[in-house]
Amino acid sequence: MTEHIKCPNYKKCGGCQLQNLPYERQLSFKQVKCIKLLGRYHHINEIIGMENPYHYRNKVQAAFTTKNGKILSGVYQSSTHNIVPVDSCMIEDKIADEIIVTIRKLLKSFKLKTFDDNTFKGFLRHVLVKRSFTLGQVMVVLVTGTTDFPNESKFVNALLSRHSEITTIVQNVNNKRTSLVLGNETRVLYGDGYIEDELMGKRFRISPKAFYQVNPTQTAVLYGKALEFANLNGNETVIDAYCGTGTIGILASDKAKRVIGVELNADAVKDAKVNAQLNDVDNIEFYEDDAGKFMTNLAVTGETVDLVIMDPPRAGASLEFLRSLITLSPEKVVYISCNPETLARDLSFLTRKGYKVRKIQPVDMFPHTEHVEVVCYISRIK
Ligand code: SAH
């Protein structure tokens, strides 16, 4: 097992809360957390960790600012607006980190300013890099406070000449007072404006604003468990709720009669539809909607659903979603959760309404951080 390394930014950054523990102990910490929160529903399988728990993130984000005349890039110190300078991070993709450092140097030589949140003047706010580990494609998103991009083509060429691995560069304009990184307007400066990744034998398009799992190695483990728990027989109707770019539903489609994906983010739904085509999947449909509303409407139509795969954000599922799940009454539910606290709350509801938890599998998607992902198999009591 890899020895644990201490990062010089450990205390200031706050991103890797468990970094002071050797990896094996981080895993037992997460196992215990799951037992405490979920143990009353079922035995907890042993958490699946990573063989090499470093540089696993395929998506890296850096905030930019200027302090005492010096341009800094890095991460916000937890619960503050202070930027901790970071040039390399032990959980981030190395190439992405190098690109961000290059951009910081280029800003200086192009005399481009960083954006100032107080005066609302300046140019660059954030940089987002997404990289496909399997196909090598790299997307750079320059998040700017203004639409105007002085010396745009020269800047783009300078960046490309230093990093030939970049396949697309996008400008995203965020001129709002917000803690969100990305704004509404995107402009492609180079390439296609998206990248593709290969995962578990399928191909997926990733655009700047769509959610895509950040740890591809463990995503395969997580999805693999979800599909194993789903145990599809080819004749079933499946809902992929909170489907993002449709990854899980597309992977399940080979063994399902019909898959219905629902997702709130319009860009993700667009990607999902393209992804179905890219993989020649014709038994899947995607809908842009709130998962709870969609399920409620579906329940009214009397549709028969055999399996619901759900992968909500940290807040868990809405009560509306859970109520309509009970009305739809699928035999099987596979719940993928990035927050065992809300999972415990939602399981409490489902287990009082005729469902039983049959399997609980934690997966370490975010080594060194306190976060733990759990996939859970639930089925109707006969
Ligand atoms: N299953 C996907 C995405 C999981 S992340 C994957 O594995 O890649 C959770 C997703 O839920 C995000 O794409 C987010 O945009 C979406 N989401 C958040 N709130 C939602 C809601 N109320 N209804 C539907 N989708 C929602």
Boltz pocket constraint, residues with backbone or C-beta under 6 A from the ligand:
constraints:
  - pocket:
      binder: B
      contacts: [[A, 211], [A, 212], [A, 213], [A, 241], [A, 242], [A, 243], [A, 244], [A, 245], [A, 246], [A, 247], [A, 248], [A, 262], [A, 263], [A, 264], [A, 265], [A, 268], [A, 289], [A, 290], [A, 291], [A, 292], [A, 311], [A, 312], [A, 313]]
      max_distance: 6.0
